[in-house]
Amino acid sequence: MSRTGTCPICEWPIRQARRCPVCGWELESEELLLGGPDLLEEFQRKLNKTRKQWREAVEAYQAGRLGFGEEAIQRLRQRLHEQGFHLGPAFSKWARAHAPPPPPPPAPPQPREEEERPPPPRPLPPAPPPPPPAPSQPREEEERPSPPRPLPPAPPRPPLIRRVWSLLKIPAAAALAAGAAFLLFRIILWIGSMAQGLPPLLTRAWEGLQRSFPGGGWGVLLALALIALSPWLLPRVWSLRKILVAAALAAGAAFLLFRAVLWIRPMVQELPSRLARAWEGLPRSSSAPAGAPAIPRPLPPIACVKGDQGLRPSPGGAIQSRLAHGTPVWILEEGGAWSRVRTPRGAVGYLPAKALRRAPRTDRPLTCVRATEGLRLRAGPGTGFKILERLEPATPLEVLAREGEWVRVRTREGRVGFVAAPWVFWPPLEPAAGP
């Protein structure tokens, strides 16, 4: 981690560097400051020892004991290397700036002038010998080492909330990844239901996910909202806060859009049948005499296709298109081993008679079971309700109503229950809208 300030050893100004460019001292990091009192005490002892070695070498250099000029700089460099210093590229610049002044040149000898020297003075009588001088006491100031400079105060430890948040980064990332996977899974389910085909494994996984979250999809939305509010509850860097808020808002918007599509889709799917029933209810002009009873038009029979079948233009002819398992069709003609049918998209052709499962005559919409392994008929719209019956593949069902992802149906035997909408053909066929 880079620092800005002065080196605690050589007092060289440092700007955005990890090591001192003069003495090579490695600056302390947050891991050292957060490592505990034992590690900090060991670091303090090492710092005092290194600072003492540096000052002794510098004092010898500045006193001229190592020489002068470039030779003194090389001797100082060699001495510091022997003491374990890893000098930086700015050491030569520092040494020239702190070099001792060169010694003054010796004074030239003065010529002796015998003629001008005055006569020697007369000798004085000998003075009494002076008392012996007291032994000189060493100056304590010279022997006492200079006190080390106090270290700058250590930065305060980060608050407890920030340390706790640093531990919660991994769970927060895992929650965001789980939310993204959940939304992707819901989109896959929606696309699969629109394409009228999904493996049973995905549906069972989705049902288990709904049971694991309290409140189903709304529980997931609440969890995403809590993740979006966590940066305000726990102080953190603004960039991470923006990422979390944007991810939570995008996930919430996608979830609300998905719920709106689920709410609108049944209305759009039932619109053609409603329009057809409204059209049938309109009064029409008739050439029959007034008062004559209207002759009801017989409803065409409806059947469900068993297995994937090929639609042929003639009995035994080439396949012109394919019908998926559980597709309802109108039967136009019957006889022999082939039946002439009409698909919901208006295509007309022949299918094997043994591949059709007839539906009961009714004026209500009809649908078919698309699940190849059968379908559970439940007492209510949810996986937690009791299973009433297990329906066979391609079973025709009479549609009574739709409630979200569940359809209320009636079987041939008259039993009423609910089945999952993705596993039946939708929209159902209207007998009155047949050919």
C-alpha positions as CSV (number, residue, x, y, z in Angstrom):
1,M,0.0,0.0,0.0
2,S,1.5,3.4,-0.9
3,R,2.2,6.1,1.6
4,T,2.8,9.9,1.5
5,G,5.1,11.5,4.2
6,T,8.7,11.1,5.4
7,C,10.8,8.0,5.9
8,P,11.2,7.2,9.7
9,I,14.9,6.2,9.1
10,C,16.4,8.8,6.8
11,E,13.6,11.4,6.9
12,W,13.5,11.5,3.1
13,P,10.1,12.7,1.7
14,I,8.1,9.9,0.2
15,R,5.2,10.2,-2.2
16,Q,3.2,7.2,-3.3
17,A,5.9,4.6,-2.8
18,R,6.1,1.3,-0.9
19,R,9.9,1.5,-0.1
20,C,12.1,4.5,0.8
21,P,14.2,5.4,-2.3
22,V,17.2,6.2,-0.1
23,C,17.5,3.7,2.7
24,G,15.2,1.0,1.3
25,W,13.0,0.8,4.4
26,E,9.7,-0.9,3.7
27,L,6.8,1.1,4.9
28,E,4.3,-0.4,7.2
29,S,0.9,-1.6,5.9
30,E,-2.6,-2.1,7.2
31,E,-1.9,-5.8,7.8
32,L,0.9,-4.8,10.2
33,L,-1.2,-2.2,12.0
34,L,-4.1,-4.7,12.3
35,G,-1.9,-7.6,13.3
36,G,-2.1,-7.1,17.0
37,P,0.1,-5.7,19.8
38,D,2.8,-8.4,19.5
39,L,3.5,-7.8,15.9
40,L,3.5,-4.0,16.4
41,E,6.0,-4.3,19.3
42,E,8.4,-6.4,17.3
43,F,8.2,-3.9,14.4
44,Q,9.0,-1.1,16.9
45,R,12.2,-2.9,18.1
46,K,13.3,-3.4,14.6
47,L,12.7,0.2,13.7
48,N,14.8,1.5,16.7
49,K,17.7,-0.8,15.9
50,T,17.7,0.2,12.2
51,R,17.5,3.9,13.0
52,K,20.5,3.6,15.4
53,Q,22.6,1.9,12.8
54,W,21.8,4.5,10.2
55,R,22.6,7.4,12.5
56,E,26.0,6.0,13.6
57,A,27.0,5.5,9.9
58,V,25.8,8.9,8.9
59,E,27.6,10.6,11.9
60,A,30.8,8.9,10.9
61,Y,30.3,10.0,7.3
62,Q,29.5,13.7,8.2
63,A,32.4,13.8,10.6
64,G,34.8,13.0,7.8
65,R,36.0,9.7,9.3
66,L,35.1,7.9,6.0
67,G,37.0,10.4,3.8
68,F,35.6,12.9,1.4
69,G,34.0,13.0,-2.0
70,E,33.0,9.9,-4.0
71,E,35.4,7.7,-2.0
72,A,33.5,8.5,1.2
73,I,30.2,7.8,-0.5
74,Q,31.4,4.4,-1.6
75,R,32.7,3.6,1.9
76,L,29.3,4.6,3.4
77,R,27.4,2.5,0.9
78,Q,29.6,-0.5,1.7
79,R,29.1,-0.1,5.4
80,L,25.4,0.2,5.1
81,H,25.2,-2.9,2.9
82,E,27.1,-4.9,5.5
83,Q,24.5,-3.8,8.1
84,G,21.7,-5.2,6.0
85,F,20.4,-2.0,4.2
86,H,18.9,-2.3,0.7
87,L,19.8,1.2,-0.6
88,G,17.5,2.8,-3.2
89,P,18.2,4.7,-6.3
90,A,18.2,8.1,-4.5
91,F,21.0,7.2,-2.1
92,S,23.7,8.9,-4.1
93,K,21.6,12.1,-4.3
94,W,21.0,12.1,-0.6
95,A,24.8,11.4,0.2
96,R,25.9,14.4,-2.0
97,A,23.3,16.6,-0.3
98,H,24.6,15.6,3.2
99,A,28.4,15.4,2.3
100,P,30.8,16.9,4.9
101,P,32.6,20.1,3.9
102,P,36.1,19.5,2.6
103,P,39.0,20.3,5.0
104,P,40.6,23.7,4.6
105,P,43.9,23.7,2.7
106,P,47.1,24.1,4.8
107,A,48.4,27.6,5.2
108,P,51.5,28.4,3.2
109,P,54.8,28.8,5.2
110,Q,55.8,32.3,6.1
111,P,59.3,33.4,5.2
112,R,61.7,33.9,8.2
113,E,62.9,37.4,8.5
114,E,66.0,37.3,10.7
115,E,66.7,41.0,10.4
116,E,63.3,42.2,11.7
117,R,63.0,39.7,14.5
118,P,63.2,41.5,17.9
119,P,65.8,40.4,20.4
120,P,64.7,37.6,22.7
121,P,63.2,38.9,26.0
122,R,65.1,38.4,29.2
123,P,64.2,35.2,31.0
124,L,61.8,35.5,33.9
125,P,62.4,33.8,37.2
126,P,60.9,30.3,37.3
127,A,57.4,30.3,38.5
128,P,56.2,27.8,41.0
129,P,55.0,24.6,39.4
130,P,51.2,24.6,38.9
131,P,49.1,22.1,40.8
132,P,48.5,18.9,38.9
133,P,45.4,19.2,36.8
134,A,42.4,17.2,37.8
135,P,41.6,14.3,35.6
136,S,39.2,15.5,32.9
137,Q,35.8,14.1,33.2
138,P,34.2,12.9,30.0
139,R,31.4,15.0,28.8
140,E,28.2,13.2,29.2
141,E,26.7,15.1,26.3
142,E,29.3,13.6,23.9
143,E,28.9,10.0,25.2
144,R,25.1,10.1,25.6
145,P,23.4,9.0,22.4
146,S,20.8,11.3,21.1
147,P,17.3,10.2,22.1
148,P,15.4,8.5,19.2
149,R,12.6,10.6,17.7
150,P,9.1,9.5,18.7
151,L,7.3,7.5,16.1
152,P,4.2,9.0,14.6
153,P,1.1,7.8,16.3
154,A,-0.4,4.7,14.7
155,P,-3.6,5.2,12.8
156,P,-6.7,4.2,14.7
157,R,-8.1,0.8,14.0
158,P,-11.1,0.7,11.7
159,P,-14.4,0.7,13.5
160,L,-16.1,-2.5,14.3
161,I,-18.9,-2.0,11.7
162,R,-16.4,-1.6,8.9
163,R,-14.6,-4.8,9.9
164,V,-17.8,-6.7,10.1
165,W,-18.8,-5.4,6.7
166,S,-15.4,-6.6,5.3
167,L,-16.4,-10.1,6.5
168,L,-19.9,-9.8,4.9
169,K,-18.6,-9.0,1.4
170,I,-18.5,-12.7,0.4
171,P,-22.1,-13.5,1.6
172,A,-23.4,-10.3,-0.2
173,A,-21.8,-11.4,-3.4
174,A,-23.2,-14.9,-3.0
175,A,-26.7,-13.4,-2.4
176,L,-26.4,-11.3,-5.6
177,A,-25.3,-14.4,-7.5
178,A,-28.2,-16.4,-6.1
179,G,-30.7,-13.6,-7.0
180,A,-29.3,-13.5,-10.6
181,A,-29.6,-17.2,-10.9
182,F,-33.1,-17.1,-9.5
183,L,-34.3,-14.5,-12.0
184,L,-32.6,-16.4,-14.9
185,F,-34.4,-19.5,-13.8
186,R,-37.8,-17.7,-13.8
187,I,-37.1,-16.3,-17.3
188,I,-36.3,-19.8,-18.5
189,L,-39.5,-21.1,-17.0
190,W,-41.5,-18.3,-18.6
191,I,-39.9,-18.9,-22.1
192,G,-40.4,-22.6,-21.7
193,S,-44.1,-22.2,-20.8
194,M,-44.6,-19.9,-23.8
195,A,-43.0,-22.5,-26.1
196,Q,-45.4,-25.2,-24.7
197,G,-42.6,-27.5,-23.5
198,L,-40.6,-27.9,-20.4
199,P,-38.9,-30.9,-18.7
200,P,-40.6,-32.0,-15.4
201,L,-37.3,-31.6,-13.6
202,L,-37.4,-27.8,-13.9
203,T,-40.9,-27.6,-12.6
204,R,-40.1,-29.7,-9.6
205,A,-37.0,-27.6,-8.9
206,W,-39.1,-24.4,-9.1
207,E,-41.7,-25.8,-6.7
208,G,-39.0,-26.7,-4.3
209,L,-37.6,-23.1,-4.6
210,Q,-41.0,-21.6,-3.9
211,R,-41.3,-23.8,-0.8
212,S,-37.8,-22.8,0.5
213,F,-38.6,-19.0,0.4
214,P,-41.2,-17.7,2.7
215,G,-43.9,-16.0,0.6
216,G,-42.6,-17.5,-2.7
217,G,-41.5,-14.8,-5.2
218,W,-42.3,-11.9,-2.9
219,G,-39.8,-13.3,-0.3
220,V,-37.1,-13.2,-3.0
221,L,-38.0,-9.6,-3.7
222,L,-37.8,-8.7,0.0
223,A,-34.3,-10.3,0.1
224,L,-33.2,-8.2,-2.8
225,A,-34.5,-5.1,-1.2
226,L,-32.5,-5.8,2.0
227,I,-29.4,-6.3,-0.1
228,A,-30.0,-2.9,-1.8
229,L,-30.4,-1.2,1.6
230,S,-27.3,-2.8,3.2
231,P,-24.8,-0.1,2.0
232,W,-26.7,2.5,4.0
233,L,-26.9,0.3,7.0
234,L,-23.2,-0.6,6.9
235,P,-20.8,2.2,5.8
236,R,-18.8,1.2,2.8
237,V,-17.1,2.5,-0.3
238,W,-19.5,4.4,-2.6
239,S,-18.5,2.4,-5.7
240,L,-19.6,-0.9,-4.1
241,R,-22.8,0.8,-2.9
242,K,-23.6,1.9,-6.4
243,I,-23.0,-1.6,-7.7
244,L,-25.3,-3.2,-5.1
245,V,-28.0,-0.6,-5.6
246,A,-28.0,-1.0,-9.4
247,A,-28.0,-4.8,-9.2
248,A,-30.9,-4.8,-6.7
249,L,-32.9,-2.2,-8.6
250,A,-32.4,-4.1,-11.9
251,A,-33.4,-7.4,-10.2
252,G,-36.5,-5.8,-8.7
253,A,-37.5,-4.2,-12.0
254,A,-37.1,-7.5,-13.8
255,F,-39.1,-9.4,-11.1
256,L,-42.0,-6.8,-11.3
257,L,-41.9,-7.0,-15.1
258,F,-42.1,-10.8,-14.9
259,R,-45.1,-10.6,-12.5
260,A,-46.9,-8.2,-14.8
261,V,-46.3,-10.5,-17.7
262,L,-47.7,-13.4,-15.7
263,W,-50.8,-11.3,-14.8
264,I,-51.4,-10.1,-18.4
265,R,-50.6,-13.4,-20.2
266,P,-53.8,-15.3,-19.2
267,M,-56.0,-12.3,-20.2
268,V,-54.3,-12.2,-23.6
269,Q,-54.6,-16.0,-24.1
270,E,-58.3,-16.0,-23.2
271,L,-59.1,-13.0,-25.4
272,P,-59.7,-15.0,-28.6
273,S,-62.1,-17.4,-26.8
274,R,-64.0,-14.5,-25.3
275,L,-64.2,-12.7,-28.6
276,A,-65.5,-16.0,-30.2
277,R,-68.2,-16.4,-27.5
278,A,-69.2,-12.8,-27.9
279,W,-69.4,-13.2,-31.7
280,E,-71.6,-16.3,-31.3
281,G,-73.9,-14.3,-29.0
282,L,-74.5,-11.5,-31.6
283,P,-78.0,-11.6,-33.3
284,R,-77.8,-12.7,-37.0
285,S,-80.3,-12.3,-39.8
286,S,-81.9,-15.6,-40.9
287,S,-83.8,-16.6,-44.0
288,A,-86.0,-18.9,-41.9
289,P,-89.5,-17.8,-41.4
290,A,-90.3,-15.9,-38.2
291,G,-91.1,-18.0,-35.3
292,A,-89.3,-21.1,-36.6
293,P,-87.0,-22.7,-34.1
294,A,-83.2,-22.3,-34.8
295,I,-81.6,-25.6,-35.7
296,P,-78.4,-25.9,-33.6
297,R,-75.3,-26.7,-35.5
298,P,-73.7,-29.9,-34.3
299,L,-70.4,-29.4,-32.5
300,P,-67.4,-31.1,-34.3
301,P,-65.7,-33.8,-32.2
302,I,-62.3,-33.0,-30.6
303,A,-59.5,-35.4,-29.9
304,C,-56.0,-35.2,-28.3
305,V,-52.9,-36.4,-30.2
306,K,-51.0,-39.2,-28.5
307,G,-47.2,-38.8,-29.1
308,D,-45.5,-36.8,-31.7
309,Q,-47.3,-37.4,-35.0
310,G,-46.9,-36.4,-38.6
311,L,-49.7,-34.6,-40.5
312,R,-50.1,-36.0,-44.0
313,P,-52.0,-34.5,-47.0
314,S,-53.5,-38.0,-47.8
315,P,-53.7,-41.3,-46.0
316,G,-50.2,-42.8,-46.1
317,G,-48.7,-39.7,-47.9
318,A,-45.6,-37.7,-47.1
319,I,-45.5,-35.8,-43.9
320,Q,-46.1,-32.1,-44.4
321,S,-45.9,-31.0,-40.7
322,R,-45.6,-32.4,-37.2
323,L,-47.9,-32.2,-34.2
324,A,-46.6,-32.3,-30.7
325,H,-47.8,-34.7,-28.1
326,G,-51.0,-33.4,-26.4
327,T,-52.2,-31.1,-29.2
328,P,-56.0,-31.0,-29.5
329,V,-57.5,-31.2,-33.1
330,W,-61.0,-31.1,-34.7
331,I,-62.0,-34.4,-36.4
332,L,-63.5,-33.6,-39.8
333,E,-63.9,-37.2,-41.2
334,E,-63.5,-40.6,-39.7
335,G,-63.3,-44.0,-41.3
336,G,-60.8,-46.8,-41.5
337,A,-57.3,-46.4,-40.1
338,W,-57.0,-42.7,-40.9
339,S,-58.9,-39.6,-39.7
340,R,-59.0,-36.2,-41.4
341,V,-58.4,-33.5,-38.8
342,R,-57.8,-29.8,-38.5
343,T,-55.1,-28.3,-36.2
344,P,-55.5,-25.2,-34.0
345,R,-53.4,-23.3,-36.6
346,G,-55.8,-24.2,-39.4
347,A,-53.8,-26.9,-41.2
348,V,-55.9,-29.8,-42.5
349,G,-54.5,-33.3,-43.0
350,Y,-54.7,-37.0,-42.0
351,L,-53.6,-38.7,-38.8
352,P,-53.7,-42.3,-37.8
353,A,-56.9,-43.1,-36.0
354,K,-55.1,-45.0,-33.2
355,A,-53.1,-41.8,-32.4
356,L,-56.2,-39.9,-31.4
357,R,-58.0,-39.8,-28.0
358,R,-61.6,-38.6,-28.3
359,A,-62.9,-35.9,-25.9
360,P,-66.4,-35.8,-24.6
361,R,-69.0,-33.6,-26.3
362,T,-69.3,-30.3,-24.5
363,D,-69.7,-26.6,-25.3
364,R,-66.9,-25.6,-22.9
365,P,-63.2,-25.1,-24.0
366,L,-61.1,-28.3,-24.1
367,T,-57.5,-28.9,-23.5
368,C,-55.1,-31.9,-23.4
369,V,-52.4,-33.1,-21.0
370,R,-49.0,-32.5,-22.6
371,A,-46.9,-34.2,-19.9
372,T,-45.4,-37.5,-21.3
373,E,-45.3,-39.0,-17.8
374,G,-48.8,-38.1,-16.6
375,L,-50.0,-35.1,-14.6
376,R,-51.3,-34.7,-11.0
377,L,-54.8,-33.4,-10.5
378,R,-54.9,-31.5,-7.2
379,A,-57.6,-30.2,-4.9
380,G,-56.4,-26.6,-5.1
381,P,-54.1,-24.2,-7.0
382,G,-50.8,-25.1,-5.4
383,T,-48.4,-28.0,-4.8
384,G,-49.4,-28.1,-1.2
385,F,-52.9,-29.4,-1.9
386,K,-54.0,-33.0,-1.9
387,I,-53.5,-35.1,-5.1
388,L,-56.9,-36.3,-6.3
389,E,-55.8,-38.3,-9.3
390,R,-52.9,-38.9,-11.7
391,L,-54.0,-38.2,-15.3
392,E,-52.7,-40.2,-18.2
393,P,-50.8,-38.5,-21.1
394,A,-53.0,-36.9,-23.8
395,T,-56.1,-36.9,-21.5
396,P,-58.8,-34.5,-22.7
397,L,-59.9,-32.0,-20.0
398,E,-62.8,-29.5,-19.8
399,V,-61.5,-26.0,-18.9
400,L,-63.6,-24.2,-16.2
401,A,-61.3,-21.3,-15.2
402,R,-57.7,-20.2,-14.9
403,E,-56.0,-18.9,-11.7
404,G,-52.5,-17.7,-12.5
405,E,-50.3,-20.7,-13.1
406,W,-53.1,-23.2,-12.4
407,V,-56.1,-24.3,-14.4
408,R,-59.4,-25.5,-13.0
409,V,-60.6,-28.5,-15.1
410,R,-63.1,-31.3,-15.2
411,T,-62.3,-34.8,-16.2
412,R,-64.4,-37.2,-18.4
413,E,-65.6,-38.8,-15.2
414,G,-66.8,-35.4,-13.8
415,R,-64.0,-34.9,-11.2
416,V,-63.1,-31.3,-10.7
417,G,-59.6,-30.2,-9.7
418,F,-56.5,-28.1,-10.6
419,V,-53.6,-28.8,-12.9
420,A,-50.4,-26.9,-13.7
421,A,-50.9,-24.6,-16.7
422,P,-47.5,-25.3,-18.3
423,W,-48.4,-29.0,-18.7
424,V,-51.6,-28.6,-20.6
425,F,-52.2,-27.2,-24.1
426,W,-53.0,-23.5,-24.0
427,P,-55.0,-21.7,-25.2
428,P,-57.7,-24.3,-25.1
429,L,-59.9,-25.2,-28.1
430,E,-63.4,-23.7,-28.4
431,P,-65.8,-26.3,-29.8
432,A,-68.0,-23.5,-31.1
433,A,-65.1,-22.1,-33.1
434,G,-64.5,-25.3,-35.0
435,P,-65.0,-25.9,-38.7
